[in-house]
């Protein structure tokens, strides 16, 4: 079974923030409000550039 982890992602506007890789709701950029993740029922679909993984 895959472990849950946090990811540091970078939005197209340049903002960086942490997101959960199994988020059950859409996560939006705190700066420009564009979606960074899309829930899929399991692992979330990441819509931004992943910079770092935190296990």
LUMTI-187509 format. One record per atom (N, C-alpha, C): chain; x, y, z. Coordinates in steps of 0.2 Angstrom, whole numbers. Layout:
% residues N
{A, {X, Y, Z}} ...
This chain:
% residues 55
{A, {4, -6, 0}} {A, {0, 0, 0}} {A, {4, 6, 0}} {A, {3, 11, -4}} {A, {7, 17, -5}} {A, {6, 22, 2}} {A, {11, 25, 4}} {A, {11, 29, 9}} {A, {8, 36, 7}} {A, {5, 39, 12}} {A, {3, 46, 11}} {A, {9, 51, 13}} {A, {9, 56, 9}} {A, {14, 61, 10}} {A, {12, 68, 8}} {A, {16, 72, 10}} {A, {15, 79, 8}} {A, {20, 81, 2}} {A, {18, 85, -2}} {A, {22, 87, -8}} {A, {22, 95, -8}} {A, {28, 97, -10}} {A, {29, 105, -11}} {A, {28, 106, -18}} {A, {23, 110, -20}} {A, {22, 111, -27}} {A, {22, 118, -29}} {A, {24, 120, -35}} {A, {25, 127, -37}} {A, {19, 128, -43}} {A, {15, 133, -41}} {A, {10, 135, -46}} {A, {13, 139, -52}} {A, {10, 140, -57}} {A, {12, 144, -63}} {A, {13, 151, -61}} {A, {10, 154, -56}} {A, {11, 161, -54}} {A, {18, 162, -50}} {A, {21, 156, -48}} {A, {27, 156, -44}} {A, {26, 154, -37}} {A, {20, 154, -34}} {A, {19, 153, -27}} {A, {20, 145, -26}} {A, {24, 144, -20}} {A, {25, 137, -18}} {A, {21, 136, -12}} {A, {18, 130, -11}} {A, {15, 128, -5}} {A, {14, 120, -4}} {A, {13, 118, 2}} {A, {12, 111, 3}} {A, {5, 108, 2}} {A, {5, 102, -1}} {A, {-2, 99, -2}} {A, {-1, 92, 0}} {A, {-7, 89, 2}} {A, {-7, 82, 4}} {A, {-8, 78, -3}} {A, {-5, 72, -4}} {A, {-5, 68, -10}} {A, {-12, 64, -10}} {A, {-16, 64, -5}} {A, {-22, 61, -5}} {A, {-28, 65, -3}} {A, {-27, 72, -5}} {A, {-32, 77, -3}} {A, {-39, 75, -6}} {A, {-44, 75, -2}} {A, {-51, 74, -4}} {A, {-55, 80, -7}} {A, {-52, 85, -6}} {A, {-55, 91, -9}} {A, {-50, 95, -14}} {A, {-52, 99, -18}} {A, {-48, 103, -22}} {A, {-44, 108, -18}} {A, {-37, 108, -19}} {A, {-33, 113, -16}} {A, {-31, 118, -21}} {A, {-32, 125, -19}} {A, {-31, 130, -24}} {A, {-25, 134, -21}} {A, {-22, 138, -26}} {A, {-16, 142, -24}} {A, {-18, 147, -20}} {A, {-14, 149, -15}} {A, {-16, 154, -10}} {A, {-15, 161, -13}} {A, {-11, 161, -18}} {A, {-10, 168, -21}} {A, {-15, 170, -27}} {A, {-15, 165, -32}} {A, {-19, 167, -38}} {A, {-26, 163, -38}} {A, {-27, 158, -34}} {A, {-33, 154, -33}} {A, {-34, 149, -39}} {A, {-29, 147, -42}} {A, {-30, 142, -47}} {A, {-29, 135, -44}} {A, {-33, 130, -46}} {A, {-32, 123, -43}} {A, {-25, 120, -44}} {A, {-23, 118, -38}} {A, {-16, 114, -38}} {A, {-17, 107, -38}} {A, {-23, 104, -35}} {A, {-24, 97, -35}} {A, {-32, 96, -37}} {A, {-33, 90, -39}} {A, {-40, 88, -41}} {A, {-41, 81, -38}} {A, {-46, 80, -34}} {A, {-47, 74, -30}} {A, {-50, 69, -35}} {A, {-47, 62, -34}} {A, {-49, 57, -39}} {A, {-52, 51, -35}} {A, {-53, 51, -28}} {A, {-56, 46, -25}} {A, {-50, 42, -21}} {A, {-44, 43, -23}} {A, {-38, 40, -20}} {A, {-33, 45, -20}} {A, {-27, 44, -23}} {A, {-22, 49, -24}} {A, {-25, 54, -28}} {A, {-23, 60, -26}} {A, {-25, 66, -29}} {A, {-21, 68, -36}} {A, {-24, 71, -41}} {A, {-21, 72, -47}} {A, {-18, 79, -46}} {A, {-11, 79, -47}} {A, {-7, 85, -46}} {A, {-7, 89, -52}} {A, {-9, 96, -52}} {A, {-10, 100, -58}} {A, {-4, 105, -58}} {A, {0, 105, -53}} {A, {6, 110, -53}} {A, {13, 106, -53}} {A, {18, 109, -53}} {A, {25, 106, -53}} {A, {27, 104, -46}} {A, {28, 98, -46}} {A, {31, 95, -39}} {A, {38, 97, -38}} {A, {40, 100, -33}} {A, {46, 102, -31}} {A, {50, 97, -27}} {A, {46, 95, -22}} {A, {49, 91, -16}} {A, {44, 86, -13}} {A, {46, 80, -11}} {A, {42, 75, -8}} {A, {44, 75, -1}} {A, {39, 75, 4}} {A, {40, 74, 11}} {A, {37, 68, 13}} {A, {41, 62, 15}} {A, {38, 56, 17}} {A, {38, 55, 25}} 
